[in-house]
Amino acid sequence: MSHSHHTRQLTNLPPELLLKICSHLGIQDLTSLSETCLTLFRPATDPTLWRDWFEMVPCDLISEDLELYLNILNLRRFERVRKVCLEISPSLGQEQILSLFGTLMKKKWLEDVKFGESFLCSVPPGKLTSFLKGIPNVTFDFGCKLNSAQLQILFKSIADGNKIKTLYLEELNLKAIETKTFAKAVNNLCDFSSYYIAYRDEQVKEMFEEMAQTTRLEKMVFFHRSVEFVDSEILSKAFNNLEDLVVNLSDLPFSNDQINGIFKQMSMKTKLKKLEILTYQYPDLWDFSFISPNILAKAIKNLQEVYMTDIVFSNSQICNIFETLARNDGNVILDLGHCDISNVPQELLEEVVEKLEPNSFVRKIKLRILQLCEESVKQLKYRLEEVDSEHREVIEDIQNIRREGKRMRTAALKAKGFIFLPSHGVSVFYQKTKYSSRSSYLRYSRHLKHPTFWRHLKLKNHVNDCKMIRYNTMN
């Protein structure tokens, strides 16, 4: 068949089937297919297939040629775009930025906006909030510049209940935001992640107090210089009202009472499903050995994912955790990182490894099991060699006893005054009476029932007696 005949067959397919075929193609294949003919152009540029591909458009095109960027954004294939990454340089004027925001506000399917290195201070606070309040996921990444007025209005809008559910902040100063507005805004979110953010202690305290009572927040990544001013009971209730918690102990140091309270509450009642406690680097380890092993084990049992890679635990804590998880019905994700498992019994390691989802910590446990198996094999091999050596010595002793016994029987048969009767482990000699006959040499002779004389020679002491018998025989 000719190439044109193949094309006619493809173009005659129903639009639904063509769209299904196109859904299995990559971005380059879709682009090539869209350039073949008008019939294939429509399914190849269907917005449902291109909704996650706008990120391939370079972010720096916004500053280099905003008109071209907007033309690409307005293409039919990007009508349902879901995520955009923006980098706005100081060279862009206020009208250009507002034009960009106006075009993006027309994208009804847009649900994720990420600002990279963006200078937004020139944008009126109300315009920025109007653009973002309908976006579920908003990110202000490293290098993003915002002024205090913009942040105040944005957090006020979140507190009032806009559509923002996920907020990611990095290197921003939030001290100008009113305390109650900040606390209410954070607890109205579903996901709040903050790195290197400047807070006031009053803001942090108010946030945790409201979180301890009621919150919509499910996931939190929080860094602050200290939370020691927060009551231990409030902090433990606040953290256990979340579902996903990430804290860096290098940036957010806790007191021992606060840590103990968090795990005690977690062991009794918690909404947490995932807990990640980390530090900046391996040498910066935190010692959690002061926590009761039973409390720690019960707390971890209530979670689905646990990451505490830079924490020091005692051997009793680790054994309690493993024993509790080994009896658990479902599997969990556990990563205790650099903790020492060298003193954990092999049987316990084999039981718990079946209850853990595969990760680097599980590989560490399996490696330890292999090491213990190798040690056991070496010990068994050494013991086998010892037993084999003992066995050879016993065989040699038996052979010596048999040789000596043979010489004894020979000597006894030659002795005129004795009859030899062997038994297990003992050599027995009977002196014949004057009534005995030749038949008394038989093992079951009737004349042996009342011997006049007999003596037992034990195996270990019979050699001298044998020599004496041979000597008497020769004489």
N, C-alpha and C positions, 0 to 999 in steps of 0.2 A: 504493500500500500504506500501511497505517496504521503508526504508530510502534510499536505493540505487536507487529505482525507481524514487523517488523525485529528486535525484541528476542527474540522466540521463535526466530527463525532463528539469532541469535548464541548464545543459551544452549544450543541443540541441538548446537553444535559439540563435538567431543571435547575433553577437558581439555588434552591435549597441544597441540592447535591453538590453543586459547584462550591458553595460556601463551606460545606462540610469538608470537601477536599482541600480547600485553601486553609482550613483551620489546622491542618497537619504540616503546613509549610513554614519555614523560617522567614525572617524579615527580608533576606536577600532574594529568596525564591519568590516571595510575594511581590517584591519590587520588579523583578524581571517579568513575572507573569502579567503584571499590570500594564506593561509596555507592549504586549503582543497585539491586543485588539480591544475594541470598546466593549465587546461582550464579556471578556475576562477581566476588564478593568474594574468593573463594579464589585464583583465578589472579592477580587484581590485587594481592593481598597476599602473593604467594609470596616466601619469604625469599631466593631466588636473585636476585630483581629488586631487592631493597631492601638488599643487603649493602653497597653503597657510599654509601648515602644517609643514614646516621645522623649524618653531619657537619652536616646541616641543622638538627639540634636545637641550640639555643643553649647554649654552654658555661656561661654564667652562670646557667642554670636549676638547676645543681647546688647553688649557694649559695642561690638564691632559694626553690626548692621541690624538695628532693631526692626527696621521695616521688613527685611527678609525673614527675621525670626517670627514676626507676627503673621506674615504670609504663610509660612509653614504651619504655624499654629492654627490658622484658619482653614487649612485643607480639610476636605470632607473626611479623610481617613482618621483625623485627630479630633473628631467631634466628641468622642467619648473618652478622651484622655483622662487618666485617673491620677497621675503623679507628674509633677514638674519640679525641676531643680533650677533655681534662679541665682544668678550672680550679677549684682547690680553695682557697677562702678560709680565713683563720684562724678564721672564725666556726663552721666545721664541727667538730664534736667527733670524737674518735677512733672512737667506735662508728659514727657516720655514715659516716666514710671507709672503715672496714672493711666496712660493709654494701655500700657502692658497689663495693669491690674484690671482695667475695664474689659479687655479681651478675655482674660482668664475668668472673670466673674460670669461670663456667658457660658462657660463650660459646666454644665449642670452635673456632670459625672465626676468632676474634679474632687478628690478626697484627700490628697496629700500634697502639701507645698513645703519645699525645703529651700531655705535661704542659705547659700554658701557665704563666700566673702562678699557681703552686700552692704552698701552704705545707704541706709534708709532714713537718716536723720532729717532729710529735706522733705519727706513725705508728711503731710498733715496727719496728726494722730487719728482723727476720725476716719480719714480715707483708708488708712492702713487697717484699722479695726473693721471697717465695713467690708473690706476685701477678705479678711481672714475669718470673720465670725461664722461664715457658712462652710468653712473647711474643717473636716473632722480631725485631721492630723497636721500639725504645724511644727516645723523645726527651724530654730535659729542656731545654725552651726557656728563653728569657730570662725572668727573674723567678721561676724555680723555686727553692725553698729546700729543701736537704737538709743533714742533719748528717753529721759524719765517720763515725759508727758505721754509718749507713745505706749510705754509699758504700763503706766497707770490706767489709761483708758482701755488697753487690751485686757488687763486683769479685771477691771471693773465689768467689762462685757462678759468675761468668763464667769465671774461671780453671779451675774444676773441670769446666766443660763443660756449662752449661745451654743453653737453646734461643735465647738472645739472640744474634743475628747482626749486627744493625745498632744502633749506639749513637751518639746525637747529644747532645753536651753543650755547654752555654753558661753562662759565668759561674759556674763552680763551683770549689771548692778541693779538689784531690785530693792534697795533700801528705801527708795522714795515711795514705794507702794504702801498705802495705809494698811495697818496690821490686820484688821478684821477682813478687809477686802482680799488681801493676800491669802489668808487662811481659808476663806470661803471659796475663793477661786480654785485653789489647789484641791480642795475636797470635792469640788464639782467635776473635776476631771476623772477620767478612767486611768490614764497613764501619765505620770509626771516624772521626767528625767532631767536632772540638773547637774552640771559639772562646772566647777570653779565659779560659782555664783556667789555674789556678795549679798548676805542677808543681815537683818538685825535680829538679835536674840529674841526680841519680843515677837517678831513675825514667826520664828520657828516654834516658840513656845505655844503661841495661839494656834498654829497649824496642828500641832500634835494634840492639844487639848480638844479641838473640834474633831480630829480624826479618831480619838479614843471614844467619843460618843457615837457619832454616825458619820459615814463617809461614802461617797461613790467611788473613791479611788481604789483601783485594783492593783496597779503596779506602780512602784516607786523606786527611783534611783536617786539617792540623796547624799550630798556631800556638804559638810559644814565643819568649821574648826572645832566645835565642841557642842555636846548636848547635855553636859553634866548639870546644867541649870534646869533641865526638865525632870519632873518627878518620875521615879522609876516605875511606879504603877501606871501612870499615864502613858509613858513611852511603850511599855509592854502591851497595853491594850491597843494603842494606836497601831503598832506594827502588826499585831495579830488580827487586826481588822482588814488587812490587805490580803491579796492573793499572791502577789509576786513582789519580793523585796530584795533590793541590791544595795549593800552598804560597803564602803571602803573604810576600813578601820584606820588607815593612814591619814585619811581626811576627816573622819567622823569618829573620834575616839569615844568609847563608852567607859563608864565605871564598872567595876565588877558586880555591884549591886544591880545595875541596869541590865547587864548581860544575863545575870542569873534570873532576874525577873522576867525578861523576854522569853527565855527557854522554859521557865516554870509555867508561864501562861500558855505557851505553845504546847506543853505536855498535857494541859487540861482541856483547853478550848481554843481553837484557832481557825481562821479562814485561809491561812497561808497554804499554798500549794508548792511554791518555789521559793527557796531561800539561797541567796548567794552572798557570802561574806568573804571579802578579799582584801589584799593589801597591794601596795605598789610593786613589791618585788619579794623574792623568796627569803632573803635574810630577815626581812621585817615580819617576823612571826609573832603571833599573839597566843598566849597560853590560856587555854580554856579548861585546864585540869581542875580548877576550883569548882566546876559545876558537878552536881551529883550525877554519877553514871546512870542511875535509873531515870532521872528527870531528862537528861540529855537523850537517852535512848527512846523514851516515850515521845519526846518532842519530834525527833527525826522520823519516828514511825508515822506521825500524822501528816507528813509532807510527801509530795510526789517527786520533787527534785531538790537535791541538796548539793551545794557547791561551797566547800570550806577548805580550799586548797592550801592556805597559808596559816592554818591554825594547828596548835600543838595540843594533842589529846593524850591522856594517860592510857596505859594498857588496859586497865579495868573499864575505862569509858569505851574504848574501841571494842572490847569483847562484849560489853553490854549492848552496844549498837548492833553488832553483827548477830548476836543471839536473838535480839528482838526482831530484826529484819528477816532472819532465817525462818522465824515462825509466822511471818506476815503472809497474807494470802496473795497479794498482788506484788508485781515487780516495781522497783523504784530506781531512780537515777541518783547515784551517790558518787561524789568525788571528794575524798578527803585529802587529796593531793600528796603532800610531803609527810603525812603522819607515819609513824613507825609501826609496822605490822609484823616485825620480826619475832615477837613473842606470842603471837596469836596461834593457837593450836591448828594443825592442818585440817582436822575434821571440821572445825568451825569455819575455816576459810572455804572449804569445799561446799559446805551448806549454804553460806551466804552468797557465793558467786553465782549460784543458780537463781537468786532473787534480784540480781542487779542487771540493769540494762548495760549493754556494752559501751565502754568508754576507756579512757586512759587509766583510770583507777582500777577498773576491772582487769585490765591487762597486767597491772602491777600485782594484783592478787593472784592471778593465774601464774605469773612468773614466780611468785613466792611459793605457790603450791608445787611447781616443778622443782624448785630448789630443795624443798622439804622432801619430795619424793626421791631426789638424787641422794640426799643425805641418808634417807632410810635404806635405799639400795646399798649404799656404801657400808652402813652398819650391819645390814643383813649379810653382805658379802664377807665382812670381817668376822662376824659370828659363825658363818658357815665354814670359814677357814679354821677357826678355833675348834669347832665340832669335828671337822674332818681330821684335824691333828689329834684330837682326843680319840677318835675312832681308830686311827692307825695305831696309837699306843695300846688300845684295848686289844686290837687284832694281834699285835705283837706279843702282848702278855698271854693271850689265849694260846698262840702257837707255842710259846715257851712252856706253858703249863702242859700242853699236849705232849710235847717232846719229853718233859720231865716225867709225866705220867706213864709214858711208854717205857721209859727206863725203869720206873718203879715196878710196873707189872712184870717186866722181864726179871728183875731182881727178886720179886716175890715168888714167882714161879720156880725159880732156882733154889729158893730157900726151903729146906726140908721141914722146918718147924712152923711155917706160916701158910695161911690161905688168904689170897687177896680178893677183896670185894669192893669194887668202885661204886661211889654214889655222887650225886651232884655237889660239886664244890668240896668234897671231902674224900680222902683216901683212908680206907678201913683195912686193918690187918687183924686176922684171927689166928690164934695159936691152936693147932690141932690137939685133940685129946688122944688118949691111947686107943680109943675105940673108933677113931675116924678112919675112913678108908679113902681110896682115890676119889670116890664120888664127892667127898667133902670139898673138892676144888670147884664144884659147880656153884653157880650163883645162888640157887635156891635149894641147896642141900639140907636135908633134915637134921644133919649133925651140927648145923650152925645155929640151931635155936638156943642151945645152952653152951656157948663157948666159955672156956675157962679163963680166957684172957683176951682183951682187945684195947685198942687205943685209936683215937682220931687225930689225924694230922691236918691242920688247916692249910689252905693253899699257900698263904704268904710265908708260912714257917716250916714247910715240909722238906726243904732242900737238905738240911743237915741230917734229917732222919733217913732220907734216901741214901745219902753217902754212908751213913752208919749201916744200913741194910746191905749195901754192896760190900762194905768192908767185912761184915760178918759172914756173908756168903762166900767170899773169897777165902776166908779162914776156916 
